[in-house]
Amino acid sequence: MARETEIKLRISDVPGFHRALKRIGARLAGPGTSKVHEENIIFDTPQGVLAKHGQLLRIRTEMPEVQGKSKRTG
């Protein structure tokens, strides 16, 4: 089974970030060079049990397929 690590970064200077990417020669990777639109639906119990344990259950829809993922932080 593949392992995924996701990081999220707050970028306060988006134009500067784009310039930095251009400066290092970064390009879109993967099949094609277009943007992928996705829909994320997050599930938890009414008591927030998953969130309290640093977890989430997400159903992500990307055209043309649907992926289900469970993530745990820490």
Backbone as XML, in Angstrom:
<?xml version="1.0"?>
<chain id="A" units="angstrom">
  <residue number="1" name="MET">
    <atom name="N" x="0.849" y="-1.182" z="0.000"/>
    <atom name="CA" x="0.000" y="0.000" z="0.000"/>
    <atom name="C" x="0.893" y="1.244" z="0.000"/>
  </residue>
  <residue number="2" name="ALA">
    <atom name="N" x="0.554" y="2.195" z="-0.832"/>
    <atom name="CA" x="1.316" y="3.438" z="-0.918"/>
    <atom name="C" x="1.103" y="4.279" z="0.328"/>
  </residue>
  <residue number="3" name="ARG">
    <atom name="N" x="2.138" y="5.007" z="0.718"/>
    <atom name="CA" x="2.045" y="5.898" z="1.870"/>
    <atom name="C" x="2.066" y="7.332" z="1.357"/>
  </residue>
  <residue number="4" name="GLU">
    <atom name="N" x="1.189" y="8.136" z="1.896"/>
    <atom name="CA" x="1.094" y="9.530" z="1.474"/>
    <atom name="C" x="1.396" y="10.429" z="2.655"/>
  </residue>
  <residue number="5" name="THR">
    <atom name="N" x="2.219" y="11.433" z="2.426"/>
    <atom name="CA" x="2.471" y="12.461" z="3.428"/>
    <atom name="C" x="2.038" y="13.782" z="2.826"/>
  </residue>
  <residue number="6" name="GLU">
    <atom name="N" x="1.173" y="14.464" z="3.517"/>
    <atom name="CA" x="0.648" y="15.734" z="3.021"/>
    <atom name="C" x="1.083" y="16.834" z="3.970"/>
  </residue>
  <residue number="7" name="ILE">
    <atom name="N" x="1.612" y="17.914" z="3.413"/>
    <atom name="CA" x="1.941" y="19.072" z="4.232"/>
    <atom name="C" x="1.160" y="20.263" z="3.695"/>
  </residue>
  <residue number="8" name="LYS">
    <atom name="N" x="0.848" y="21.163" z="4.588"/>
    <atom name="CA" x="0.145" y="22.376" z="4.192"/>
    <atom name="C" x="0.967" y="23.556" z="4.680"/>
  </residue>
  <residue number="9" name="LEU">
    <atom name="N" x="1.195" y="24.491" z="3.806"/>
    <atom name="CA" x="1.991" y="25.665" z="4.126"/>
    <atom name="C" x="1.171" y="26.917" z="3.873"/>
  </residue>
  <residue number="10" name="ARG">
    <atom name="N" x="1.257" y="27.859" z="4.787"/>
    <atom name="CA" x="0.609" y="29.153" z="4.572"/>
    <atom name="C" x="1.581" y="30.022" z="3.772"/>
  </residue>
  <residue number="11" name="ILE">
    <atom name="N" x="1.129" y="30.517" z="2.642"/>
    <atom name="CA" x="1.963" y="31.356" z="1.783"/>
    <atom name="C" x="1.404" y="32.765" z="1.839"/>
  </residue>
  <residue number="12" name="SER">
    <atom name="N" x="2.167" y="33.651" z="2.462"/>
    <atom name="CA" x="1.674" y="35.021" z="2.635"/>
    <atom name="C" x="1.944" y="35.892" z="1.406"/>
  </residue>
  <residue number="13" name="ASP">
    <atom name="N" x="2.947" y="35.535" z="0.611"/>
    <atom name="CA" x="3.294" y="36.310" z="-0.582"/>
    <atom name="C" x="3.172" y="35.399" z="-1.803"/>
  </residue>
  <residue number="14" name="VAL">
    <atom name="N" x="1.959" y="35.268" z="-2.328"/>
    <atom name="CA" x="1.717" y="34.350" z="-3.445"/>
    <atom name="C" x="2.511" y="34.758" z="-4.692"/>
  </residue>
  <residue number="15" name="PRO">
    <atom name="N" x="2.514" y="36.046" z="-5.084"/>
    <atom name="CA" x="3.323" y="36.412" z="-6.254"/>
    <atom name="C" x="4.810" y="36.093" z="-6.050"/>
  </residue>
  <residue number="16" name="GLY">
    <atom name="N" x="5.320" y="36.322" z="-4.848"/>
    <atom name="CA" x="6.714" y="35.994" z="-4.549"/>
    <atom name="C" x="6.970" y="34.501" z="-4.627"/>
  </residue>
  <residue number="17" name="PHE">
    <atom name="N" x="6.003" y="33.720" z="-4.172"/>
    <atom name="CA" x="6.114" y="32.265" z="-4.248"/>
    <atom name="C" x="6.167" y="31.813" z="-5.702"/>
  </residue>
  <residue number="18" name="HIS">
    <atom name="N" x="5.315" y="32.395" z="-6.546"/>
    <atom name="CA" x="5.329" y="32.055" z="-7.975"/>
    <atom name="C" x="6.667" y="32.428" z="-8.609"/>
  </residue>
  <residue number="19" name="ARG">
    <atom name="N" x="7.222" y="33.576" z="-8.217"/>
    <atom name="CA" x="8.532" y="33.978" z="-8.748"/>
    <atom name="C" x="9.614" y="32.986" z="-8.323"/>
  </residue>
  <residue number="20" name="ALA">
    <atom name="N" x="9.553" y="32.541" z="-7.068"/>
    <atom name="CA" x="10.539" y="31.571" z="-6.574"/>
    <atom name="C" x="10.439" y="30.256" z="-7.341"/>
  </residue>
  <residue number="21" name="LEU">
    <atom name="N" x="9.222" y="29.800" z="-7.609"/>
    <atom name="CA" x="9.046" y="28.569" z="-8.388"/>
    <atom name="C" x="9.635" y="28.728" z="-9.790"/>
  </residue>
  <residue number="22" name="LYS">
    <atom name="N" x="9.383" y="29.875" z="-10.393"/>
    <atom name="CA" x="9.909" y="30.127" z="-11.733"/>
    <atom name="C" x="11.432" y="30.169" z="-11.705"/>
  </residue>
  <residue number="23" name="ARG">
    <atom name="N" x="11.990" y="30.793" z="-10.667"/>
    <atom name="CA" x="13.439" y="30.933" z="-10.543"/>
    <atom name="C" x="14.138" y="29.569" z="-10.470"/>
  </residue>
  <residue number="24" name="ILE">
    <atom name="N" x="13.520" y="28.602" z="-9.803"/>
    <atom name="CA" x="14.150" y="27.277" z="-9.692"/>
    <atom name="C" x="13.756" y="26.347" z="-10.837"/>
  </residue>
  <residue number="25" name="GLY">
    <atom name="N" x="12.952" y="26.851" z="-11.764"/>
    <atom name="CA" x="12.567" y="26.052" z="-12.926"/>
    <atom name="C" x="11.477" y="25.031" z="-12.652"/>
  </residue>
  <residue number="26" name="ALA">
    <atom name="N" x="10.672" y="25.244" z="-11.620"/>
    <atom name="CA" x="9.595" y="24.306" z="-11.285"/>
    <atom name="C" x="8.533" y="24.316" z="-12.374"/>
  </residue>
  <residue number="27" name="ARG">
    <atom name="N" x="8.007" y="23.130" z="-12.665"/>
    <atom name="CA" x="6.948" y="22.987" z="-13.669"/>
    <atom name="C" x="5.894" y="22.044" z="-13.143"/>
  </residue>
  <residue number="28" name="LEU">
    <atom name="N" x="4.682" y="22.127" z="-13.700"/>
    <atom name="CA" x="3.625" y="21.195" z="-13.332"/>
    <atom name="C" x="4.081" y="19.785" z="-13.651"/>
  </residue>
  <residue number="29" name="ALA">
    <atom name="N" x="3.813" y="18.860" z="-12.740"/>
    <atom name="CA" x="4.231" y="17.473" z="-12.919"/>
    <atom name="C" x="3.019" y="16.578" z="-13.076"/>
  </residue>
  <residue number="30" name="GLY">
    <atom name="N" x="3.251" y="15.380" z="-13.560"/>
    <atom name="CA" x="2.168" y="14.420" z="-13.684"/>
    <atom name="C" x="1.592" y="14.421" z="-15.077"/>
  </residue>
  <residue number="31" name="PRO">
    <atom name="N" x="0.543" y="13.622" z="-15.247"/>
    <atom name="CA" x="-0.062" y="13.533" z="-16.573"/>
    <atom name="C" x="-0.713" y="14.855" z="-16.956"/>
  </residue>
  <residue number="32" name="GLY">
    <atom name="N" x="-0.303" y="15.382" z="-18.066"/>
    <atom name="CA" x="-0.869" y="16.650" z="-18.520"/>
    <atom name="C" x="-0.308" y="17.814" z="-17.725"/>
  </residue>
  <residue number="33" name="THR">
    <atom name="N" x="-0.686" y="18.983" z="-18.083"/>
    <atom name="CA" x="-0.223" y="20.176" z="-17.375"/>
    <atom name="C" x="-1.392" y="21.049" z="-16.966"/>
  </residue>
  <residue number="34" name="SER">
    <atom name="N" x="-2.564" y="20.454" z="-16.866"/>
    <atom name="CA" x="-3.740" y="21.235" z="-16.497"/>
    <atom name="C" x="-4.046" y="21.065" z="-15.017"/>
  </residue>
  <residue number="35" name="LYS">
    <atom name="N" x="-4.864" y="21.938" z="-14.498"/>
    <atom name="CA" x="-5.282" y="21.865" z="-13.101"/>
    <atom name="C" x="-6.294" y="20.741" z="-12.926"/>
  </residue>
  <residue number="36" name="VAL">
    <atom name="N" x="-6.301" y="20.149" z="-11.736"/>
    <atom name="CA" x="-7.267" y="19.105" z="-11.405"/>
    <atom name="C" x="-8.252" y="19.690" z="-10.410"/>
  </residue>
  <residue number="37" name="HIS">
    <atom name="N" x="-9.517" y="19.627" z="-10.738"/>
    <atom name="CA" x="-10.547" y="20.092" z="-9.825"/>
    <atom name="C" x="-11.016" y="18.917" z="-8.998"/>
  </residue>
  <residue number="38" name="GLU">
    <atom name="N" x="-11.172" y="19.152" z="-7.698"/>
    <atom name="CA" x="-11.592" y="18.074" z="-6.813"/>
    <atom name="C" x="-12.618" y="18.575" z="-5.813"/>
  </residue>
  <residue number="39" name="GLU">
    <atom name="N" x="-13.374" y="17.634" z="-5.293"/>
    <atom name="CA" x="-14.330" y="17.927" z="-4.231"/>
    <atom name="C" x="-13.943" y="17.062" z="-3.042"/>
  </residue>
  <residue number="40" name="ASN">
    <atom name="N" x="-13.855" y="17.663" z="-1.855"/>
    <atom name="CA" x="-13.521" y="16.940" z="-0.636"/>
    <atom name="C" x="-14.700" y="16.998" z="0.320"/>
  </residue>
  <residue number="41" name="ILE">
    <atom name="N" x="-15.098" y="15.837" z="0.814"/>
    <atom name="CA" x="-16.154" y="15.754" z="1.817"/>
    <atom name="C" x="-15.527" y="15.123" z="3.053"/>
  </residue>
  <residue number="42" name="ILE">
    <atom name="N" x="-15.583" y="15.831" z="4.187"/>
    <atom name="CA" x="-14.961" y="15.382" z="5.435"/>
    <atom name="C" x="-16.035" y="14.826" z="6.357"/>
  </residue>
  <residue number="43" name="PHE">
    <atom name="N" x="-15.744" y="13.685" z="6.973"/>
    <atom name="CA" x="-16.677" y="13.037" z="7.889"/>
    <atom name="C" x="-16.061" y="12.934" z="9.281"/>
  </residue>
  <residue number="44" name="ASP">
    <atom name="N" x="-16.894" y="13.045" z="10.303"/>
    <atom name="CA" x="-16.503" y="12.834" z="11.696"/>
    <atom name="C" x="-17.771" y="12.506" z="12.471"/>
  </residue>
  <residue number="45" name="THR">
    <atom name="N" x="-17.612" y="12.085" z="13.691"/>
    <atom name="CA" x="-18.779" y="11.832" z="14.537"/>
    <atom name="C" x="-19.307" y="13.161" z="15.055"/>
  </residue>
  <residue number="46" name="PRO">
    <atom name="N" x="-20.541" y="13.213" z="15.537"/>
    <atom name="CA" x="-21.064" y="14.457" z="16.104"/>
    <atom name="C" x="-20.206" y="14.979" z="17.261"/>
  </residue>
  <residue number="47" name="GLN">
    <atom name="N" x="-19.503" y="14.080" z="17.949"/>
    <atom name="CA" x="-18.648" y="14.474" z="19.069"/>
    <atom name="C" x="-17.236" y="14.863" z="18.619"/>
  </residue>
  <residue number="48" name="GLY">
    <atom name="N" x="-16.941" y="14.746" z="17.338"/>
    <atom name="CA" x="-15.617" y="15.110" z="16.828"/>
    <atom name="C" x="-14.517" y="14.144" z="17.242"/>
  </residue>
  <residue number="49" name="VAL">
    <atom name="N" x="-14.845" y="12.856" z="17.355"/>
    <atom name="CA" x="-13.883" y="11.859" z="17.835"/>
    <atom name="C" x="-12.634" y="11.801" z="16.951"/>
  </residue>
  <residue number="50" name="LEU">
    <atom name="N" x="-12.806" y="11.802" z="15.645"/>
    <atom name="CA" x="-11.641" y="11.733" z="14.763"/>
    <atom name="C" x="-10.750" y="12.959" z="14.935"/>
  </residue>
  <residue number="51" name="ALA">
    <atom name="N" x="-11.334" y="14.130" z="14.918"/>
    <atom name="CA" x="-10.558" y="15.361" z="15.056"/>
    <atom name="C" x="-9.806" y="15.397" z="16.378"/>
  </residue>
  <residue number="52" name="LYS">
    <atom name="N" x="-10.412" y="14.921" z="17.451"/>
    <atom name="CA" x="-9.755" y="14.901" z="18.764"/>
    <atom name="C" x="-8.516" y="14.020" z="18.764"/>
  </residue>
  <residue number="53" name="HIS">
    <atom name="N" x="-8.469" y="13.056" z="17.841"/>
    <atom name="CA" x="-7.319" y="12.158" z="17.742"/>
    <atom name="C" x="-6.415" y="12.498" z="16.555"/>
  </residue>
  <residue number="54" name="GLY">
    <atom name="N" x="-6.580" y="13.700" z="16.008"/>
    <atom name="CA" x="-5.739" y="14.128" z="14.898"/>
    <atom name="C" x="-5.986" y="13.354" z="13.619"/>
  </residue>
  <residue number="55" name="GLN">
    <atom name="N" x="-7.213" y="12.895" z="13.416"/>
    <atom name="CA" x="-7.546" y="12.096" z="12.247"/>
    <atom name="C" x="-8.667" y="12.754" z="11.455"/>
  </residue>
  <residue number="56" name="LEU">
    <atom name="N" x="-8.797" y="12.326" z="10.206"/>
    <atom name="CA" x="-9.949" y="12.740" z="9.420"/>
    <atom name="C" x="-10.283" y="11.637" z="8.441"/>
  </residue>
  <residue number="57" name="LEU">
    <atom name="N" x="-11.517" y="11.616" z="8.033"/>
    <atom name="CA" x="-11.972" y="10.704" z="6.990"/>
    <atom name="C" x="-12.505" y="11.573" z="5.870"/>
  </residue>
  <residue number="58" name="ARG">
    <atom name="N" x="-11.866" y="11.458" z="4.713"/>
    <atom name="CA" x="-12.201" y="12.334" z="3.597"/>
    <atom name="C" x="-12.520" y="11.493" z="2.369"/>
  </residue>
  <residue number="59" name="ILE">
    <atom name="N" x="-13.559" y="11.879" z="1.672"/>
    <atom name="CA" x="-13.850" y="11.327" z="0.357"/>
    <atom name="C" x="-13.516" y="12.422" z="-0.646"/>
  </residue>
  <residue number="60" name="ARG">
    <atom name="N" x="-12.545" y="12.143" z="-1.496"/>
    <atom name="CA" x="-12.103" y="13.117" z="-2.492"/>
    <atom name="C" x="-12.554" y="12.633" z="-3.863"/>
  </residue>
  <residue number="61" name="THR">
    <atom name="N" x="-13.239" y="13.491" z="-4.579"/>
    <atom name="CA" x="-13.667" y="13.170" z="-5.936"/>
    <atom name="C" x="-12.805" y="13.958" z="-6.910"/>
  </residue>
  <residue number="62" name="GLU">
    <atom name="N" x="-12.079" y="13.233" z="-7.745"/>
    <atom name="CA" x="-11.290" y="13.832" z="-8.818"/>
    <atom name="C" x="-11.781" y="13.223" z="-10.113"/>
  </residue>
  <residue number="63" name="MET">
    <atom name="N" x="-11.959" y="14.021" z="-11.107"/>
    <atom name="CA" x="-12.388" y="13.469" z="-12.385"/>
    <atom name="C" x="-11.244" y="12.684" z="-12.982"/>
  </residue>
  <residue number="64" name="PRO">
    <atom name="N" x="-11.411" y="11.479" z="-13.461"/>
    <atom name="CA" x="-12.663" y="10.751" z="-13.593"/>
    <atom name="C" x="-12.883" y="9.709" z="-12.500"/>
  </residue>
  <residue number="65" name="GLU">
    <atom name="N" x="-12.109" y="9.709" z="-11.398"/>
    <atom name="CA" x="-12.262" y="8.646" z="-10.410"/>
    <atom name="C" x="-12.552" y="9.199" z="-9.024"/>
  </residue>
  <residue number="66" name="VAL">
    <atom name="N" x="-12.988" y="8.335" z="-8.125"/>
    <atom name="CA" x="-13.274" y="8.718" z="-6.742"/>
    <atom name="C" x="-12.293" y="7.982" z="-5.845"/>
  </residue>
  <residue number="67" name="GLN">
    <atom name="N" x="-11.687" y="8.715" z="-4.897"/>
    <atom name="CA" x="-10.748" y="8.116" z="-3.955"/>
    <atom name="C" x="-11.258" y="8.335" z="-2.544"/>
  </residue>
  <residue number="68" name="GLY">
    <atom name="N" x="-11.121" y="7.339" z="-1.698"/>
    <atom name="CA" x="-11.435" y="7.478" z="-0.277"/>
    <atom name="C" x="-10.141" y="7.434" z="0.508"/>
  </residue>
  <residue number="69" name="LYS">
    <atom name="N" x="-9.971" y="8.326" z="1.474"/>
    <atom name="CA" x="-8.743" y="8.347" z="2.252"/>
    <atom name="C" x="-9.053" y="8.584" z="3.715"/>
  </residue>
  <residue number="70" name="SER">
    <atom name="N" x="-8.243" y="8.002" z="4.547"/>
    <atom name="CA" x="-8.274" y="8.267" z="5.979"/>
    <atom name="C" x="-6.895" y="8.774" z="6.337"/>
  </residue>
  <residue number="71" name="LYS">
    <atom name="N" x="-6.809" y="9.870" z="7.073"/>
    <atom name="CA" x="-5.511" y="10.437" z="7.422"/>
    <atom name="C" x="-5.382" y="10.565" z="8.923"/>
  </residue>
  <residue number="72" name="ARG">
    <atom name="N" x="-4.160" y="10.456" z="9.384"/>
    <atom name="CA" x="-3.849" y="10.612" z="10.802"/>
    <atom name="C" x="-2.644" y="11.533" z="10.896"/>
  </residue>
  <residue number="73" name="THR">
    <atom name="N" x="-2.711" y="12.516" z="11.767"/>
    <atom name="CA" x="-1.588" y="13.419" z="11.956"/>
    <atom name="C" x="-0.731" y="12.918" z="13.105"/>
  </residue>
  <residue number="74" name="GLY">
    <atom name="N" x="0.538" y="13.346" z="13.091"/>
    <atom name="CA" x="1.408" y="12.998" z="14.212"/>
    <atom name="C" x="2.251" y="11.803" z="14.017"/>
  </residue>
</chain>
